[in-house]
Amino acid sequence: MLNKVILMGRLCADPDFRQTTNGTPVCRIRVAVDRRFSNRQTGERETDFINVTCWRQSAEFVSRYFHKGSMVIVEGSLRNNDYTDQNGVKHYSMEVQADNVSFGESKRAAQEGGGYQGAYQQPSYVQAAPAAPAQPAAPAPAPAAAQAPGALQLGDLGDFEEILSDGEVPF
């Protein structure tokens, strides 16, 4: 059974870096991940907050280069952390055991306002495009032959035909 997950979101707080009693680095983070759909009643997108545990080199990497508000991509596996407390009450929780953690945005984007500002924000490439300009469109680009020397040319696309669809997908 495969339980691999990939998630992308922003850190809710600075990473919590520690070492086990035998000196193994461990880092815990909490990632805010927007759902792909909006709530029908409110029209707003809801957010899930997912606990992630990183070990060894990943733990050191995360604690060194990430902070509250950083966009992060986590690849890992889902782990069940159920336990029974002193009063006999069963508690259920899930977390992601990170296999790989990477940057979810460029350093420049992070410095230009990708940071946490009180609520989870979508990365800039997911936000809606700006409204069309009121001015007429720019003239069409010059043919490939008139472009600057050394420019990349794709070749003749005249051998391809446009396929019109009736809206039905063949699969």
N, C-alpha and C positions, 0 to 999 in steps of 0.2 A: 504494500500500500504506500502510495506516494503522498507526502505531506509537505511538499515544498511550497514556499510562499515568496512573493516579491512585493514589497510595498514601498511607496514613495510618499514622504510627508515631511513636516517640519518638527524639530525637537521642541518639546514643551518646556524643557528646563535644561540646564547644563548637565552634561553626562556625570553620572555617579561612579567614579573610579575607585576601586578597592583592590586588595590582594587577599587571597585566601590564606589560611594559616601556614600553608606550605609555600607561599609566595607566588601563586599563579594569579596573573592579572585578570580581573573581571570588571566589566563596565556595564551599567544598566542605563538605558535611555527609555524615554516615552515619546512615541511618535504620533503626531496628529495627522490623520489621513482623511481627506474629504471623500464622502461617498459619491458615486457617479450620478446619482439622481437627486431630485429635490423632494422635500416633504410635501405631500399633497395639501395638507392644511395650511402650512405656513409659507410654502413656496421657497423655502430656504434649503440649502444643502446642509446635511447633517455631517458631523465629524465623528470618527472613531478614534479612540486613544489606545494605542497598542504598546504594550511593554515588550522591550527587546533586551536580551542579554548577550553581550559580546565577551569572548574569552581570548586570552593570550595576546597575539599581535593585533588582532582586531580591536581588542579593548584598549590597548595603548594608542592605536591610531585614532579611534573615536575620541578618546579623552584629550588628545593633543590638538586635533584639528576641527572639532565640532563644538558648537555652543548653542545656547537657547536660540531658537529661530532658524537654525541651519536647515537647509533642504537636504535630505538624506535619502539614499536608496538602499534598502536592506534586502538581502537574499538570505533565506534560512529555512528552518523547519518549525512547524507549530508544535509546541510542547504543552502538555497538560500538567498543571501544578496544583492538583486538588490536595487538600489536607483537612484534618480534623483538629479543631482547637481544644483547649483544656476543658471546655464545657461540653465537649462531645458534638459540637456543631460542625457539620461538613461545609467546607468552603471550596468553591470551584473557581478556577482561573486558568487562562491560557496566556502563553507568551511565545514570542518568536526567539528561537535560538539562532543567532546570526552566524552564517557561514561567510558572508562577504558584506562589507559596508562600503559605500562609495558616495562621492559628492553628487548631489542632485541638481546643482547649479554651478555656474562658473564663479570663480573668486570675485570677479568684477561685479556680477549680479548680486552676490551676497553683500558686497560692500555698498552697493547702490540702493539698498533698501529692501533686500530680500529677508531681512531680519524679522524676528517675532515682534509684533506690535499689538499684543493683547488678544489677538484671535488668529486662527489659522488662515493663511491667505494662499490662494492658488499661485503657482509659479507663473511668471509673466507670459510664457508661451502658451498657457491654457486660457488666458483671459480673452474676452471678445475683441475682435479687431475694431479699430476706430472707424467712425463713420466715413463714408466716401467723401472726397474733397468736392467743394462746390465748383471748382474750376474745371474746364474741359480737360480731358485726358491728354497726356503728353503724346507727341507724335510717335508713330511706330518706329522701332529701332531699325537702323540701316541694315541692308542685307549683309550676309556673312562676308562677301567679297570686299565690302567697303569698311570692314572693321579694322582695328589696329593690327599691325603685323604681329604674329605670334599668338593671336587670340585663338582660343579653342573653337573648332568648327565641328559640328555634329555630322555633317554630310547631308546628302540628299534624302529627305524624308518622303519624296514623292511616290515611292513604291508602296507606301502604306495607305490603307483605305480607312475611312472613318466607319465605325460600326455603330449603327443606330439601334437602340434597344427599345422594346415595347414595355419595358419596366419589369419583366419577369427575369428572375435570376435562375440560371440553369442548374443549380444544385440545391 
